Amino acid sequence: MNIKRIKKQLDYQPAGLTEAQIQNPLKLMTYFFADFPIHETRDNLWELYKGWIHHSSQYVDETQTKDMLCFYNQFTEFVNACYVYSEMKKQKITKSNGWVRKTIP
């Protein structure tokens, strides 16, 4: 998938990604996990899910509850995969002009 097509798809979504983040999503993932370690990310996601269940339980039907649990499980898997990917790709990180740049040997 080329960058033009990705940008076009993002234009229809509330992505909020900068040009630099689109060009280097690994940097964004690396910063995310530096600010929110994987165990904290999982805990925060669980707290969001618990809050949704607690505040919406009297208004939500069974299908919506199942869908949210499925979303929670898949989003947790997605976050875990992003973490693994960012750690695997983070071979050498160098700083130049305030930007973190991955260098490939």
N, CA, C and O atoms as a GROMACS GRO file, in nm:
protein
  420
    1MET      N    1   0.086  -0.118   0.000
    1MET     CA    2   0.000   0.000   0.000
    1MET      C    3   0.090   0.124   0.000
    1MET      O    4   0.178   0.136   0.085
    2ASN      N    5   0.070   0.214  -0.094
    2ASN     CA    6   0.156   0.330  -0.102
    2ASN      C    7   0.108   0.443  -0.008
    2ASN      O    8  -0.006   0.443   0.039
    3ILE      N    9   0.197   0.536   0.016
    3ILE     CA   10   0.171   0.646   0.110
    3ILE      C   11   0.052   0.731   0.065
    3ILE      O   12  -0.028   0.773   0.149
    4LYS      N   13   0.039   0.758  -0.065
    4LYS     CA   14  -0.074   0.839  -0.113
    4LYS      C   15  -0.208   0.775  -0.077
    4LYS      O   16  -0.300   0.842  -0.032
    5ARG      N   17  -0.216   0.645  -0.098
    5ARG     CA   18  -0.341   0.574  -0.067
    5ARG      C   19  -0.368   0.574   0.084
    5ARG      O   20  -0.481   0.591   0.127
    6ILE      N   21  -0.262   0.554   0.162
    6ILE     CA   22  -0.277   0.556   0.308
    6ILE      C   23  -0.326   0.693   0.354
    6ILE      O   24  -0.417   0.702   0.436
    7LYS      N   25  -0.265   0.799   0.300
    7LYS     CA   26  -0.306   0.934   0.337
    7LYS      C   27  -0.452   0.960   0.300
    7LYS      O   28  -0.526   1.021   0.376
    8LYS      N   29  -0.492   0.912   0.184
    8LYS     CA   30  -0.631   0.931   0.140
    8LYS      C   31  -0.726   0.862   0.238
    8LYS      O   32  -0.829   0.918   0.274
    9GLN      N   33  -0.692   0.741   0.279
    9GLN     CA   34  -0.776   0.669   0.375
    9GLN      C   35  -0.778   0.740   0.510
    9GLN      O   36  -0.882   0.748   0.574
   10LEU      N   37  -0.664   0.793   0.552
   10LEU     CA   38  -0.658   0.864   0.680
   10LEU      C   39  -0.739   0.993   0.676
   10LEU      O   40  -0.792   1.037   0.778
   11ASP      N   41  -0.748   1.055   0.558
   11ASP     CA   42  -0.825   1.179   0.546
   11ASP      C   43  -0.972   1.159   0.582
   11ASP      O   44  -1.039   1.252   0.624
   12TYR      N   45  -1.020   1.038   0.564
   12TYR     CA   46  -1.159   1.010   0.596
   12TYR      C   47  -1.178   0.966   0.741
   12TYR      O   48  -1.290   0.937   0.783
   13GLN      N   49  -1.071   0.961   0.815
   13GLN     CA   50  -1.076   0.918   0.956
   13GLN      C   51  -1.018   1.030   1.043
   13GLN      O   52  -0.939   1.112   0.996
   14PRO      N   53  -1.057   1.035   1.168
   14PRO     CA   54  -0.999   1.135   1.258
   14PRO      C   55  -0.862   1.091   1.309
   14PRO      O   56  -0.844   1.070   1.429
   15ALA      N   57  -0.768   1.076   1.218
   15ALA     CA   58  -0.638   1.020   1.252
   15ALA      C   59  -0.550   1.116   1.332
   15ALA      O   60  -0.492   1.077   1.434
   16GLY      N   61  -0.541   1.240   1.289
   16GLY     CA   62  -0.458   1.338   1.359
   16GLY      C   63  -0.309   1.310   1.350
   16GLY      O   64  -0.232   1.358   1.433
   17LEU      N   65  -0.267   1.233   1.251
   17LEU     CA   66  -0.124   1.204   1.235
   17LEU      C   67  -0.057   1.315   1.154
   17LEU      O   68  -0.113   1.368   1.058
   18THR      N   69   0.063   1.349   1.196
   18THR     CA   70   0.142   1.447   1.121
   18THR      C   71   0.207   1.377   1.002
   18THR      O   72   0.207   1.254   0.993
   19GLU      N   73   0.262   1.456   0.914
   19GLU     CA   74   0.335   1.400   0.799
   19GLU      C   75   0.450   1.312   0.846
   19GLU      O   76   0.473   1.204   0.792
   20ALA      N   77   0.523   1.358   0.948
   20ALA     CA   78   0.636   1.279   1.001
   20ALA      C   79   0.589   1.147   1.060
   20ALA      O   80   0.657   1.045   1.045
   21GLN      N   81   0.475   1.146   1.127
   21GLN     CA   82   0.422   1.024   1.187
   21GLN      C   83   0.375   0.926   1.080
   21GLN      O   84   0.387   0.805   1.098
   22ILE      N   85   0.323   0.977   0.970
   22ILE     CA   86   0.281   0.890   0.860
   22ILE      C   87   0.404   0.827   0.796
   22ILE      O   88   0.403   0.709   0.761
   23GLN      N   89   0.508   0.905   0.779
   23GLN     CA   90   0.630   0.855   0.716
   23GLN      C   91   0.706   0.756   0.804
   23GLN      O   92   0.772   0.666   0.754
   24ASN      N   93   0.695   0.774   0.939
   24ASN     CA   94   0.770   0.689   1.031
   24ASN      C   95   0.682   0.650   1.149
   24ASN      O   96   0.701   0.703   1.259
   25PRO      N   97   0.587   0.558   1.130
   25PRO     CA   98   0.500   0.519   1.240
   25PRO      C   99   0.574   0.446   1.352
   25PRO      O  100   0.527   0.443   1.465
   26LEU      N  101   0.689   0.386   1.320
   26LEU     CA  102   0.766   0.317   1.423
   26LEU      C  103   0.811   0.414   1.532
   26LEU      O  104   0.813   0.379   1.650
   27LYS      N  105   0.846   0.535   1.493
   27LYS     CA  106   0.888   0.636   1.591
   27LYS      C  107   0.773   0.666   1.687
   27LYS      O  108   0.795   0.679   1.807
   28LEU      N  109   0.653   0.676   1.634
   28LEU     CA  110   0.535   0.702   1.716
   28LEU      C  111   0.512   0.588   1.815
   28LEU      O  112   0.483   0.612   1.932
   29MET      N  113   0.523   0.464   1.767
   29MET     CA  114   0.507   0.348   1.855
   29MET      C  115   0.613   0.346   1.964
   29MET      O  116   0.584   0.316   2.080
   30THR      N  117   0.737   0.377   1.925
   30THR     CA  118   0.847   0.378   2.022
   30THR      C  119   0.823   0.482   2.131
   30THR      O  120   0.841   0.454   2.249
   31TYR      N  121   0.782   0.602   2.092
   31TYR     CA  122   0.750   0.706   2.190
   31TYR      C  123   0.634   0.665   2.279
   31TYR      O  124   0.636   0.686   2.400
   32PHE      N  125   0.532   0.605   2.219
   32PHE     CA  126   0.416   0.562   2.296
   32PHE      C  127   0.458   0.468   2.408
   32PHE      O  128   0.419   0.487   2.523
   33PHE      N  129   0.536   0.365   2.375
   33PHE     CA  130   0.575   0.267   2.475
   33PHE      C  131   0.681   0.322   2.572
   33PHE      O  132   0.699   0.266   2.680
   34ALA      N  133   0.750   0.427   2.534
   34ALA     CA  134   0.839   0.494   2.630
   34ALA      C  135   0.757   0.568   2.734
   34ALA      O  136   0.791   0.569   2.852
   35ASP      N  137   0.647   0.631   2.690
   35ASP     CA  138   0.559   0.705   2.782
   35ASP      C  139   0.465   0.614   2.859
   35ASP      O  140   0.434   0.639   2.975
   36PHE      N  141   0.420   0.508   2.794
   36PHE     CA  142   0.325   0.414   2.855
   36PHE      C  143   0.378   0.272   2.838
   36PHE      O  144   0.347   0.207   2.739
   37PRO      N  145   0.457   0.224   2.934
   37PRO     CA  146   0.509   0.087   2.923
   37PRO      C  147   0.395  -0.012   2.901
   37PRO      O  148   0.280   0.014   2.936
   38ILE      N  149   0.427  -0.126   2.843
   38ILE     CA  150   0.326  -0.221   2.800
   38ILE      C  151   0.234  -0.263   2.915
   38ILE      O  152   0.113  -0.277   2.894
   39HIS      N  153   0.288  -0.283   3.034
   39HIS     CA  154   0.202  -0.326   3.146
   39HIS      C  155   0.104  -0.215   3.185
   39HIS      O  156  -0.011  -0.243   3.220
   40GLU      N  157   0.148  -0.089   3.180
   40GLU     CA  158   0.058   0.023   3.209
   40GLU      C  159  -0.047   0.039   3.099
   40GLU      O  160  -0.162   0.071   3.128
   41THR      N  161  -0.007   0.016   2.975
   41THR     CA  162  -0.101   0.026   2.864
   41THR      C  163  -0.213  -0.075   2.881
   41THR      O  164  -0.331  -0.042   2.864
   42ARG      N  165  -0.177  -0.198   2.913
   42ARG     CA  166  -0.279  -0.302   2.934
   42ARG      C  167  -0.370  -0.265   3.052
   42ARG      O  168  -0.491  -0.280   3.043
   43ASP      N  169  -0.310  -0.217   3.161
   43ASP     CA  170  -0.390  -0.176   3.278
   43ASP      C  171  -0.486  -0.062   3.243
   43ASP      O  172  -0.602  -0.065   3.282
   44ASN      N  173  -0.437   0.037   3.170
   44ASN     CA  174  -0.521   0.151   3.132
   44ASN      C  175  -0.635   0.107   3.041
   44ASN      O  176  -0.748   0.154   3.055
   45LEU      N  177  -0.606   0.018   2.948
   45LEU     CA  178  -0.711  -0.032   2.860
   45LEU      C  179  -0.816  -0.108   2.940
   45LEU      O  180  -0.936  -0.094   2.914
   46TRP      N  181  -0.773  -0.188   3.037
   46TRP     CA  182  -0.868  -0.262   3.120
   46TRP      C  183  -0.955  -0.165   3.201
   46TRP      O  184  -1.075  -0.186   3.213
   47GLU      N  185  -0.894  -0.059   3.255
   47GLU     CA  186  -0.970   0.040   3.332
   47GLU      C  187  -1.074   0.110   3.244
   47GLU      O  188  -1.185   0.136   3.288
   48LEU      N  189  -1.038   0.140   3.120
   48LEU     CA  190  -1.134   0.200   3.027
   48LEU      C  191  -1.251   0.105   3.002
   48LEU      O  192  -1.366   0.147   3.002
   49TYR      N  193  -1.220  -0.021   2.981
   49TYR     CA  194  -1.326  -0.120   2.958
   49TYR      C  195  -1.415  -0.134   3.081
   49TYR      O  196  -1.538  -0.136   3.069
   50LYS      N  197  -1.354  -0.145   3.199
   50LYS     CA  198  -1.433  -0.157   3.323
   50LYS      C  199  -1.523  -0.036   3.342
   50LYS      O  200  -1.639  -0.050   3.380
   51GLY      N  201  -1.470   0.083   3.315
   51GLY     CA  202  -1.549   0.206   3.328
   51GLY      C  203  -1.667   0.206   3.232
   51GLY      O  204  -1.777   0.246   3.268
   52TRP      N  205  -1.643   0.161   3.110
   52TRP     CA  206  -1.752   0.155   3.013
   52TRP      C  207  -1.860   0.058   3.061
   52TRP      O  208  -1.979   0.090   3.055
   53ILE      N  209  -1.820  -0.059   3.108
   53ILE     CA  210  -1.916  -0.159   3.158
   53ILE      C  211  -1.994  -0.103   3.276
   53ILE      O  212  -2.116  -0.116   3.282
   54HIS      N  213  -1.923  -0.041   3.369
   54HIS     CA  214  -1.987   0.011   3.490
   54HIS      C  215  -2.090   0.120   3.458
   54HIS      O  216  -2.201   0.118   3.509
   55HIS      N  217  -2.051   0.215   3.372
   55HIS     CA  218  -2.138   0.328   3.343
   55HIS      C  219  -2.246   0.299   3.240
   55HIS      O  220  -2.344   0.373   3.230
   56SER      N  221  -2.229   0.195   3.163
   56SER     CA  222  -2.324   0.167   3.056
   56SER      C  223  -2.406   0.041   3.078
   56SER      O  224  -2.490   0.007   2.995
   57SER      N  225  -2.383  -0.029   3.186
   57SER     CA  226  -2.442  -0.162   3.203
   57SER      C  227  -2.594  -0.162   3.196
   57SER      O  228  -2.652  -0.257   3.143
   58GLN      N  229  -2.660  -0.060   3.247
   58GLN     CA  230  -2.806  -0.062   3.244
   58GLN      C  231  -2.865  -0.025   3.109
   58GLN      O  232  -2.984  -0.044   3.085
   59TYR      N  233  -2.781   0.029   3.018
   59TYR     CA  234  -2.831   0.074   2.887
   59TYR      C  235  -2.786  -0.013   2.771
   59TYR      O  236  -2.832   0.004   2.659
   60VAL      N  237  -2.695  -0.106   2.796
   60VAL     CA  238  -2.631  -0.180   2.689
   60VAL      C  239  -2.696  -0.317   2.670
   60VAL      O  240  -2.730  -0.386   2.767
   61ASP      N  241  -2.713  -0.354   2.545
   61ASP     CA  242  -2.768  -0.487   2.519
   61ASP      C  243  -2.656  -0.591   2.514
   61ASP      O  244  -2.537  -0.556   2.514
   62GLU      N  245  -2.694  -0.716   2.511
   62GLU     CA  246  -2.599  -0.826   2.516
   62GLU      C  247  -2.502  -0.825   2.398
   62GLU      O  248  -2.383  -0.850   2.416
   63THR      N  249  -2.552  -0.795   2.280
   63THR     CA  250  -2.466  -0.792   2.161
   63THR      C  251  -2.359  -0.684   2.173
   63THR      O  252  -2.243  -0.707   2.140
   64GLN      N  253  -2.399  -0.567   2.220
   64GLN     CA  254  -2.302  -0.459   2.234
   64GLN      C  255  -2.196  -0.493   2.338
   64GLN      O  256  -2.079  -0.459   2.320
   65THR      N  257  -2.235  -0.557   2.446
   65THR     CA  258  -2.140  -0.598   2.549
   65THR      C  259  -2.040  -0.700   2.493
   65THR      O  260  -1.920  -0.690   2.518
   66LYS      N  261  -2.090  -0.796   2.417
   66LYS     CA  262  -2.001  -0.895   2.353
   66LYS      C  263  -1.906  -0.826   2.256
   66LYS      O  264  -1.787  -0.858   2.252
   67ASP      N  265  -1.959  -0.732   2.178
   67ASP     CA  266  -1.876  -0.660   2.082
   67ASP      C  267  -1.764  -0.581   2.152
   67ASP      O  268  -1.650  -0.579   2.106
   68MET      N  269  -1.799  -0.518   2.263
   68MET     CA  270  -1.698  -0.441   2.337
   68MET      C  271  -1.592  -0.532   2.398
   68MET      O  272  -1.474  -0.497   2.398
   69LEU      N  273  -1.631  -0.647   2.448
   69LEU     CA  274  -1.534  -0.741   2.503
   69LEU      C  275  -1.442  -0.793   2.393
   69LEU      O  276  -1.321  -0.806   2.412
   70CYS      N  277  -1.500  -0.822   2.277
   70CYS     CA  278  -1.420  -0.864   2.163
   70CYS      C  279  -1.323  -0.753   2.121
   70CYS      O  280  -1.206  -0.779   2.095
   71PHE      N  281  -1.373  -0.631   2.116
   71PHE     CA  282  -1.288  -0.516   2.083
   71PHE      C  283  -1.174  -0.504   2.184
   71PHE      O  284  -1.058  -0.485   2.145
   72TYR      N  285  -1.206  -0.514   2.311
   72TYR     CA  286  -1.103  -0.505   2.416
   72TYR      C  287  -0.996  -0.612   2.394
   72TYR      O  288  -0.877  -0.581   2.396
   73ASN      N  289  -1.038  -0.736   2.371
   73ASN     CA  290  -0.941  -0.844   2.352
   73ASN      C  291  -0.855  -0.823   2.228
   73ASN      O  292  -0.734  -0.842   2.233
   74GLN      N  293  -0.917  -0.784   2.118
   74GLN     CA  294  -0.841  -0.764   1.996
   74GLN      C  295  -0.752  -0.640   2.003
   74GLN      O  296  -0.642  -0.639   1.948
   75PHE      N  297  -0.799  -0.537   2.071
   75PHE     CA  298  -0.716  -0.418   2.084
   75PHE      C  299  -0.595  -0.447   2.173
   75PHE      O  300  -0.486  -0.396   2.146
   76THR      N  301  -0.613  -0.527   2.276
   76THR     CA  302  -0.501  -0.568   2.359
   76THR      C  303  -0.399  -0.646   2.276
   76THR      O  304  -0.279  -0.623   2.288
   77GLU      N  305  -0.446  -0.737   2.192
   77GLU     CA  306  -0.356  -0.811   2.104
   77GLU      C  307  -0.284  -0.716   2.008
   77GLU      O  308  -0.165  -0.733   1.982
   78PHE      N  309  -0.356  -0.618   1.957
   78PHE     CA  310  -0.296  -0.520   1.866
   78PHE      C  311  -0.186  -0.440   1.936
   78PHE      O  312  -0.078  -0.420   1.881
   79VAL      N  313  -0.214  -0.394   2.058
   79VAL     CA  314  -0.114  -0.318   2.134
   79VAL      C  315   0.008  -0.406   2.162
   79VAL      O  316   0.121  -0.360   2.149
   80ASN      N  317  -0.016  -0.530   2.199
   80ASN     CA  318   0.096  -0.622   2.222
   80ASN      C  319   0.179  -0.641   2.096
   80ASN      O  320   0.302  -0.642   2.101
   81ALA      N  321   0.111  -0.656   1.982
   81ALA     CA  322   0.182  -0.672   1.855
   81ALA      C  323   0.263  -0.547   1.820
   81ALA      O  324   0.376  -0.557   1.771
   82CYS      N  325   0.206  -0.430   1.843
   82CYS     CA  326   0.279  -0.304   1.819
   82CYS      C  327   0.403  -0.297   1.906
   82CYS      O  328   0.509  -0.254   1.861
   83TYR      N  329   0.389  -0.338   2.030
   83TYR     CA  330   0.503  -0.337   2.121
   83TYR      C  331   0.613  -0.431   2.071
   83TYR      O  332   0.729  -0.393   2.065
   84VAL      N  333   0.575  -0.552   2.036
   84VAL     CA  334   0.673  -0.649   1.986
   84VAL      C  335   0.740  -0.596   1.860
   84VAL      O  336   0.862  -0.603   1.847
   85TYR      N  337   0.661  -0.543   1.768
   85TYR     CA  338   0.715  -0.488   1.644
   85TYR      C  339   0.812  -0.374   1.671
   85TYR      O  340   0.922  -0.371   1.615
   86SER      N  341   0.772  -0.281   1.756
   86SER     CA  342   0.859  -0.166   1.782
   86SER      C  343   0.988  -0.208   1.850
   86SER      O  344   1.094  -0.151   1.824
   87GLU      N  345   0.980  -0.307   1.938
   87GLU     CA  346   1.102  -0.356   2.004
   87GLU      C  347   1.193  -0.430   1.906
   87GLU      O  348   1.315  -0.417   1.913
   88MET      N  349   1.134  -0.506   1.816
   88MET     CA  350   1.214  -0.579   1.718
   88MET      C  351   1.283  -0.485   1.619
   88MET      O  352   1.396  -0.509   1.578
   89LYS      N  353   1.214  -0.377   1.581
   89LYS     CA  354   1.267  -0.283   1.483
   89LYS      C  355   1.362  -0.180   1.544
   89LYS      O  356   1.435  -0.112   1.472
   90LYS      N  357   1.361  -0.170   1.674
   90LYS     CA  358   1.440  -0.068   1.742
   90LYS      C  359   1.583  -0.120   1.764
   90LYS      O  360   1.628  -0.134   1.878
   91GLN      N  361   1.653  -0.148   1.655
   91GLN     CA  362   1.788  -0.203   1.667
   91GLN      C  363   1.886  -0.096   1.712
   91GLN      O  364   1.956  -0.112   1.812
   92LYS      N  365   1.891   0.009   1.638
   92LYS     CA  366   1.978   0.121   1.673
   92LYS      C  367   1.897   0.248   1.664
   92LYS      O  368   1.836   0.276   1.562
   93ILE      N  369   1.897   0.324   1.770
   93ILE     CA  370   1.828   0.452   1.770
   93ILE      C  371   1.936   0.559   1.789
   93ILE      O  372   2.017   0.554   1.881
   94THR      N  373   1.934   0.655   1.700
   94THR     CA  374   2.026   0.767   1.713
   94THR      C  375   1.946   0.896   1.719
   94THR      O  376   1.835   0.904   1.667
   95LYS      N  377   2.003   0.993   1.781
   95LYS     CA  378   1.937   1.124   1.787
   95LYS      C  379   2.015   1.221   1.699
   95LYS      O  380   2.137   1.233   1.707
   96SER      N  381   1.939   1.289   1.617
   96SER     CA  382   2.001   1.393   1.536
   96SER      C  383   1.901   1.507   1.523
   96SER      O  384   1.788   1.487   1.479
   97ASN      N  385   1.942   1.622   1.560
   97ASN     CA  386   1.857   1.741   1.553
   97ASN      C  387   1.727   1.725   1.631
   97ASN      O  388   1.623   1.776   1.590
   98GLY      N  389   1.732   1.654   1.742
   98GLY     CA  390   1.613   1.638   1.826
   98GLY      C  391   1.516   1.532   1.780
   98GLY      O  392   1.414   1.509   1.846
   99TRP      N  393   1.543   1.466   1.668
   99TRP     CA  394   1.454   1.361   1.617
   99TRP      C  395   1.518   1.227   1.642
   99TRP      O  396   1.640   1.213   1.632
  100VAL      N  397   1.439   1.129   1.674
  100VAL     CA  398   1.490   0.994   1.687
  100VAL      C  399   1.480   0.929   1.551
  100VAL      O  400   1.376   0.935   1.485
  101ARG      N  401   1.590   0.868   1.510
  101ARG     CA  402   1.593   0.808   1.376
  101ARG      C  403   1.647   0.666   1.388
  101ARG      O  404   1.749   0.644   1.453
  102LYS      N  405   1.581   0.572   1.328
  102LYS     CA  406   1.628   0.434   1.326
  102LYS      C  407   1.733   0.421   1.217
  102LYS      O  408   1.712   0.466   1.104
  103THR      N  409   1.845   0.361   1.252
  103THR     CA  410   1.947   0.338   1.152
  103THR      C  411   1.957   0.188   1.126
  103THR      O  412   1.958   0.108   1.219
  104ILE      N  413   1.964   0.154   1.001
  104ILE     CA  414   1.975   0.013   0.962
  104ILE      C  415   2.118  -0.012   0.921
  104ILE      O  416   2.172   0.057   0.834
  105PRO      N  417   2.182  -0.114   0.984
  105PRO     CA  418   2.323  -0.142   0.950
  105PRO      C  419   2.340  -0.190   0.808
  105PRO      O  420   2.452  -0.217   0.765
   0.00000   0.00000   0.00000
